[in-house]
Amino acid sequence: MSRGELPTGHPIGPLVEPSQIPPWLHRLTGDVDALTTIVNNRGGDRARLARMVKAARNRRAAAVLVLFGGGFDADPAAAGGLPDDAEVLLLERATTLRQHSGQVAFPGGAHDEGEPYPVYTALREAQEETGLNPDGVRVLANLPSFSTLPSPFEVVPVLGYWENPSPVRAVDPGETARVARIRMRDLLDPANRFQVRRDFLGGRVYQGPAFSVDGLLVWGFTGGLLAAISAASGWDVPWDTHDVRPLDDAIAEAKSDQSHGLPLDLPFPPDDDDYPDDQDDLGSGDTAGSG
């Protein structure tokens, strides 16, 4: 398999029996295609641009580990049964990196030729970046792949449950500035949710969901996928979907040195509709913790 070819044949959907999946993740694993529907229904010109990426040569396969921890049982009083201690593992890329510096991402990265894909890729990269012990991760499902823009990656998110959490850290400060276990209810707090937008010469280059939590600005591919997972899982609580902030202002407010890494030549058509119809795809190329 050459560098430009994508591995084929990996299953999409649950990889274990439902009894091994936390009940608060059942809606997600029971209908993983809902993620694609949610993203496509965000409107904008996402479908056309996704086709452009899929048709591009030299695309590279990548995988990220979407790792949730917390209690196994659902909280019947919470939206979607999300437990109070549910958390997700994220990392902040080093500001010295050439691409997507300082952005928040899921652990993960590009597929290496000859290795099993996507589960092994996601776990290997997560271990290299955060030092987690893969033996403590129960892999639950492969989620549908998404093309990232402008980076030519086809990314498979691998859903995991952290049944035996291990210590994590930024293994290589040259690649990772911080590793964080973020409480999901804090992430989804309406006070911490908004959209970010970047315009250039009167055209919209990017608009998508964002979160500000624990000193991190989460947007792009990572923010878009988290928003889609929350919606598919029934975890959402009402928030101000009309709160749209300039991306550069949001970065400055977060006191972040990150680079947005967005192109200046892919404006989206003007769109004044409500939130479900005025977002682009899963975002810019903050595909994974390392390339």
Phi and psi in degrees as a GROMACS rama.xvg file:
@    title "Ramachandran Plot"
@    xaxis  label "Phi"
@    yaxis  label "Psi"
@TYPE xy
-81.5992  170.901  SER-2
-61.0691  -31.4239  ARG-3
-84.8587  -7.27561  GLY-4
-88.5002  151.694  GLU-5
-104.652  135.293  LEU-6
-60.6795  144.792  PRO-7
-124.354  165.439  THR-8
92.6273  -3.30634  GLY-9
-78.1096  141.247  HIS-10
-73.6342  146.921  PRO-11
-110.238  129.379  ILE-12
120.334  -168.733  GLY-13
-62.0239  145.159  PRO-14
-114.107  -4.23482  LEU-15
-134.577  169.675  VAL-16
-69.4844  150.356  GLU-17
-54.0223  -31.755  PRO-18
-64.8007  -19.3353  SER-19
-92.7697  -0.932885  GLN-20
-105.548  129.931  ILE-21
-54.115  135.501  PRO-22
-55.3478  -30.3617  PRO-23
-74.1871  -3.14257  TRP-24
-110.377  1.85038  LEU-25
-64.3854  -39.772  HIS-26
-61.5904  -36.9059  ARG-27
-70.4852  -52.2456  LEU-28
-71.1253  -23.7894  THR-29
-75.1438  -18.4262  GLY-30
-152.173  71.7587  ASP-31
-66.7603  -23.9043  VAL-32
-66.2812  -16.0982  ASP-33
-60.7375  -29.15  ALA-34
-61.2748  -46.4045  LEU-35
-62.1686  -41.9036  THR-36
-61.7685  -44.3878  THR-37
-61.1239  -45.7422  ILE-38
-64.8516  -46.2747  VAL-39
-63.4932  -33.5584  ASN-40
-75.5807  -4.39644  ASN-41
-70.9522  -15.7664  ARG-42
80.9569  -143.26  GLY-43
63.9968  -144.938  GLY-44
-115.362  31.9706  ASP-45
-59.5609  -45.0425  ARG-46
-62.0425  -43.6679  ALA-47
-64.1509  -44.3356  ARG-48
-69.3127  -35.4803  LEU-49
-62.6721  -39.913  ALA-50
-64.0589  -36.1745  ARG-51
-60.6709  -43.3588  MET-52
-68.1308  -43.2248  VAL-53
-62.2823  -30.8183  LYS-54
-84.4623  -12.5312  ALA-55
-70.1846  149.037  ALA-56
-79.6966  163.247  ARG-57
60.0171  30.0291  ASN-58
-67.5657  151.815  ARG-59
-121.304  141.575  ARG-60
-80.5414  141.134  ALA-61
-143.968  161.382  ALA-62
-141.681  143.958  ALA-63
-123.543  151.807  VAL-64
-100.12  112.016  LEU-65
-94.3188  95.3738  VAL-66
-107.968  114.872  LEU-67
-105.239  138.44  PHE-68
-119.613  177.083  GLY-69
121.925  -178.457  GLY-70
-60.2384  147.388  GLY-71
-72.7948  -38.3017  PHE-72
-79.9172  149.395  ASP-73
-77.3556  153.616  ALA-74
-96.6191  108.366  ASP-75
-64.0199  -16.7862  PRO-76
-90.8472  -6.16783  ALA-77
-106.632  152.001  ALA-78
-56.9177  125.376  ALA-79
67.7972  8.70661  GLY-80
74.4728  13.5725  GLY-81
-60.7257  118.894  LEU-82
-66.0702  155.572  PRO-83
-61.0274  -32.0478  ASP-84
-99.5753  11.6418  ASP-85
-61.6522  138.276  ALA-86
-144.015  162.659  GLU-87
-129.973  146.222  VAL-88
-93.0114  122.786  LEU-89
-130.329  162.677  LEU-90
-136.535  156.399  LEU-91
-110.263  122.62  GLU-92
-69.5398  149.875  ARG-93
-63.6931  144.657  ALA-94
-75.5259  -9.57482  THR-95
-87.2171  -7.06757  THR-96
-68.3879  150.408  LEU-97
-72.8651  -36.2846  ARG-98
-118.019  137.885  GLN-99
53.9883  38.368  HIS-100
-63.2942  138.447  SER-101
76.9695  -2.93694  GLY-102
-78.1039  157.105  GLN-103
-92.1517  137.065  VAL-104
-145.564  163.282  ALA-105
-75.4651  150.407  PHE-106
-60.0478  142.85  PRO-107
152.442  -176.41  GLY-108
172.228  -165.02  GLY-109
-73.7996  146.971  ALA-110
-71.4676  135.004  HIS-111
-94.2066  135.541  ASP-112
-54.5614  132.071  GLU-113
93.3716  -11.2262  GLY-114
-93.8641  150.362  GLU-115
-58.844  140.738  PRO-116
-133.226  140.381  TYR-117
-99.6084  -13.145  PRO-118
-61.2275  -48.5909  VAL-119
-62.5341  -41.1011  TYR-120
-58.5359  -48.2352  THR-121
-63.744  -44.6011  ALA-122
-68.8939  -39.9744  LEU-123
-61.7228  -48.7742  ARG-124
-63.5315  -40.6344  GLU-125
-62.9895  -40.4963  ALA-126
-65.9807  -41.9763  GLN-127
-65.234  -35.0228  GLU-128
-88.3025  -36.4465  GLU-129
-116.229  -11.4678  THR-130
76.6842  9.14825  GLY-131
-66.0556  153.969  LEU-132
-89.5467  112.343  ASN-133
-60.8065  -22.6249  PRO-134
-64.7181  -20.2014  ASP-135
-88.6607  0.5883  GLY-136
-104.386  125.519  VAL-137
-96.3079  111.288  ARG-138
-74.0834  125.972  VAL-139
-101.993  -41.6404  LEU-140
-164.127  155.473  ALA-141
-96.994  125.932  ASN-142
-87.8252  163.368  LEU-143
-59.5104  148.953  PRO-144
-77.3274  154.976  SER-145
-134.397  141.069  PHE-146
-84.8154  136.553  SER-147
-101.168  146.881  THR-148
-125.659  135.43  LEU-149
-88.0522  -4.2894  PRO-150
-66.5958  139.214  SER-151
-85.2477  56.5359  PRO-152
-108.587  144.864  PHE-153
-110.765  112.97  GLU-154
-109.242  128.161  VAL-155
-102.911  115.111  VAL-156
-77.0816  127.699  PRO-157
-102.213  118.621  VAL-158
-86.6696  127.64  LEU-159
-131.932  155.414  GLY-160
-115.077  126.951  TYR-161
-87.9154  81.4716  TRP-162
-75.6391  -27.0931  GLU-163
-131.474  81.5691  ASN-164
-60.508  141.619  PRO-165
-118.042  161.988  SER-166
-59.3206  143.074  PRO-167
-129.579  155.486  VAL-168
-161.904  169.749  ARG-169
-79.7292  102.195  ALA-170
-65.7685  -45.3284  VAL-171
-120.462  103.492  ASP-172
-60.1742  -19.1716  PRO-173
-71.7115  -18.5898  GLY-174
-113.178  -34.5725  GLU-175
-128.731  125.269  THR-176
-86.4133  -31.6869  ALA-177
-158.542  144.357  ARG-178
-118.844  131.398  VAL-179
-135.221  139.798  ALA-180
-101.461  106.887  ARG-181
-101.017  124.725  ILE-182
-65.9964  127.838  ARG-183
-65.5002  -37.1635  MET-184
-67.3869  -29.2745  ARG-185
-70.03  -43.3426  ASP-186
-58.9323  -42.7038  LEU-187
-89.3167  1.808  LEU-188
-56.9707  127.816  ASP-189
-53.5965  -29.008  PRO-190
-68.2888  -17.689  ALA-191
-106.05  6.7323  ASN-192
-114.712  141.839  ARG-193
-166.653  -173.23  PHE-194
-117.607  153.849  GLN-195
-118.965  149.456  VAL-196
-142.51  142.419  ARG-197
-129.025  127.227  ARG-198
-111.348  155.181  ASP-199
-147.85  122.301  PHE-200
53.1389  41.1303  LEU-201
83.0395  -2.6736  GLY-202
-112.212  149.819  GLY-203
-83.8074  120.69  ARG-204
-87.5995  -35.0484  VAL-205
-157.824  142.415  TYR-206
-150.044  133.623  GLN-207
-169.498  173.22  GLY-208
-69.6256  150.577  PRO-209
-145.619  157.945  ALA-210
-136.202  142.135  PHE-211
-120.803  109.983  SER-212
-149.411  134.451  VAL-213
52.0037  39.9973  ASP-214
78.3821  7.75926  GLY-215
-113.601  138.061  LEU-216
-101.53  113.281  LEU-217
-108.221  119.301  VAL-218
-151.048  -160.638  TRP-219
61.9448  -146.491  GLY-220
-56.6254  -44.7967  PHE-221
-65.7039  -47.9027  THR-222
-64.1503  -39.3532  GLY-223
-65.9651  -41.3773  GLY-224
-70.3528  -40.1437  LEU-225
-61.676  -40.6461  LEU-226
-64.2569  -41.1898  ALA-227
-68.3725  -39.8263  ALA-228
-63.0461  -43.414  ILE-229
-62.5587  -43.647  SER-230
-64.8201  -43.3488  ALA-231
-67.2163  -29.4343  ALA-232
-88.6447  -8.69623  SER-233
79.1768  20.5665  GLY-234
-86.2922  -13.9534  TRP-235
-62.9826  141.676  ASP-236
-118.499  152.125  VAL-237
-55.4103  136.994  PRO-238
-144.917  167.571  TRP-239
-79.7237  93.8898  ASP-240
-72.8179  -9.71489  THR-241
-92.3204  0.0920326  HIS-242
-81.2729  93.7852  ASP-243
-113.802  120.788  VAL-244
-116.584  143.346  ARG-245
-57.8539  133.482  PRO-246
-58.1453  -43.5991  LEU-247
-61.9034  -37.2518  ASP-248
-66.7568  -39.8887  ASP-249
-65.0991  -39.3177  ALA-250
-63.68  -44.1196  ILE-251
-65.1364  -40.6769  ALA-252
-64.9386  -32.3429  GLU-253
-78.1984  -2.08633  ALA-254
54.4542  42.1443  LYS-255
-103.694  144.16  SER-256
-97.0175  17.13  ASP-257
-70.0458  154.515  GLN-258
-102.016  134.042  SER-259
-73.0688  -25.5215  HIS-260
65.4555  20.1384  GLY-261
-88.6287  145.253  LEU-262
-73.4568  162.474  PRO-263
-107.696  9.75968  LEU-264
-126.321  22.3761  ASP-265
-126.14  56.707  LEU-266
-66.3054  145.863  PRO-267
-93.5999  153.295  PHE-268
-61.5337  147.608  PRO-269
-55.5443  143.715  PRO-270
-155.8  117.822  ASP-271
-110.377  15.8161  ASP-272
-74.9693  179.299  ASP-273
-75.3047  176.018  ASP-274
-48.559  -47.2013  TYR-275
-62.0558  -17.8226  PRO-276
-116.62  7.51124  ASP-277
-127.604  32.4945  ASP-278
-116.277  156.573  GLN-279
-90.1366  -159.506  ASP-280
-75.4328  -158.031  ASP-281
-69.3399  -4.79533  LEU-282
115.696  -161.938  GLY-283
-75.7358  -172.557  SER-284
-87.6854  34.421  GLY-285
-77.846  57.7755  ASP-286
-63.0539  -42.2893  THR-287
-161.121  173.283  ALA-288
-65.1626  -30.5813  GLY-289
-142.986  161.413  SER-290
